[in-house]
Amino acid sequence: MQTRSYATQATTSPTAVPAVEPALHLLGGIWIASCPTCGYQLTTARTQERCEQRASRRCCPVCREAPEPSTRA
């Protein structure tokens, strides 16, 4: 019987950009998370906790780096 070992900790690539915390604003009873760099609105929610959770799963479509074009030989 073969045994396999799996990594117990997530590994990050050396080229990964560290995540930046979104800017949170409370406007009229609604929490808004926006990109701290460009101000793009990432998400809204009624509670601060929910807004933080939703924003942690979103990437800013304006500031993120464009993927490298693949070259075919």
ABEGO torsion letter per residue (X at the ends): XBBBBBBABBBBBAABBBBBBBBBBBBGGBBBBBBAAAGBBABBBABAAAAAAAAAABBBAAABBBBBBBBBX
